[in-house]
Amino acid sequence: MSLKSFDKFCERMIMAEPQSQKEVFDERQNQLRTKLTVEALWVYVGVSGLAVLINEIAAWCSSVFSLLAVCAAVAFLWWTIRCAAKDCIFGIKGIGVVSGAWVLLVEAVAFTLMYVVDNNRPFIDENGLVGERPLLGIGFLILMISSLIVIVISVKRKKKISDSDEK
C-alpha cells in the first residue's frame, strides 16, 4: 500500500462515517488536552487534599465521598474552562464533545432529581454534619455549568461558521 493510498484510507476512516461520534483532534489539540488533563488532575489533588484536611480539622461533612465528588466536579469545570480558553475543546467535527455535553447535562439533571431531591436522606445528619444531599447537589450543579459552557460555546461556534459562510 502506497503512502498516498494509505492517506486516502485514513481519510475515509475519519471523515466518511457520519454516524461516528468519535472526535478527531489535531496534534496541537491533543498535546494541549493532555497537558490540561494533567493540570486538572493536579487541581483535583490539591482541592481534594485541602477539603479532606479541613474536614479532618473541623468536621463539617459526614460523607467524604460527596466531598470528593464535588472536588472532581470542580476539577472538571477547571478543565472545561481551560480547554475552551485554549481552543482545544472541539475537534475537527465538533460533534462528539457537544453530544457528550448534552448527555452529561441530562444525567446531572436526572441524578439531581433522583438523589438530591430524595427525602430519605437528610441535609444535616444527626451529628450536625452536612449530609450527602447538599454536597452532591453542588457537584451536579457544577457539572451542569460545565455542560452549559460547552453547549454555549458550540452554539457561538456554529453561528460564527454560518456567518462566515454567508459572506
C-alpha positions, 0 to 999 in steps of 0.5 A, spaced: 500 500 500 502 506 497 503 512 502 498 516 498 493 510 498 494 509 505 492 517 506 486 516 502 484 510 507 485 514 513 481 519 510 475 515 509 476 512 516 475 519 519 471 523 515 466 518 511 462 515 517 457 520 519 454 516 524 461 516 528 461 520 534 468 519 535 472 526 535 478 527 531 483 532 534 489 535 531 496 534 534 496 541 537 489 539 540 491 533 543 498 535 546 494 541 549 488 536 552 493 532 555 497 537 558 490 540 561 488 533 563 494 533 567 493 540 570 486 538 572 488 532 575 493 536 579 487 541 581 483 535 583 489 533 588 490 539 591 482 541 592 481 534 594 487 534 599 485 541 602 477 539 603 479 532 606 484 536 611 479 541 613 474 536 614 479 532 618 480 539 622 473 541 623 468 536 621 463 539 617 461 533 612 459 526 614 460 523 607 467 524 604 465 521 598 460 527 596 466 531 598 470 528 593 465 528 588 464 535 588 472 536 588 472 532 581 466 536 579 470 542 580 476 539 577 472 538 571 469 545 570 477 547 571 478 543 565 472 545 561 474 552 562 481 551 560 480 547 554 475 552 551 480 558 553 485 554 549 481 552 543 482 545 544 475 543 546 472 541 539 475 537 534 475 537 527 467 535 527 465 538 533 460 533 534 462 528 539 464 533 545 457 537 544 453 530 544 457 528 550 455 535 553 448 534 552 448 527 555 452 529 561 447 535 562 441 530 562 444 525 567 446 531 572 439 533 571 436 526 572 441 524 578 439 531 581 432 529 581 433 522 583 438 523 589 438 530 591 431 531 591 430 524 595 427 525 602 430 519 605 436 522 606 437 528 610 441 535 609 444 535 616 445 528 619 444 527 626 451 529 628 450 536 625 454 534 619 452 536 612 449 530 609 450 527 602 444 531 599 447 538 599 454 536 597 452 532 591 447 537 589 453 542 588 457 537 584 451 536 579 450 543 579 457 544 577 457 539 572 451 542 569 455 549 568 460 545 565 455 542 560 452 549 559 459 552 557 460 547 552 453 547 549 454 555 549 460 555 546 458 550 540 452 554 539 457 561 538 461 556 534 456 554 529 453 561 528 460 564 527 461 558 521 454 560 518 456 567 518 462 566 515 459 562 510 454 567 508 459 572 506 
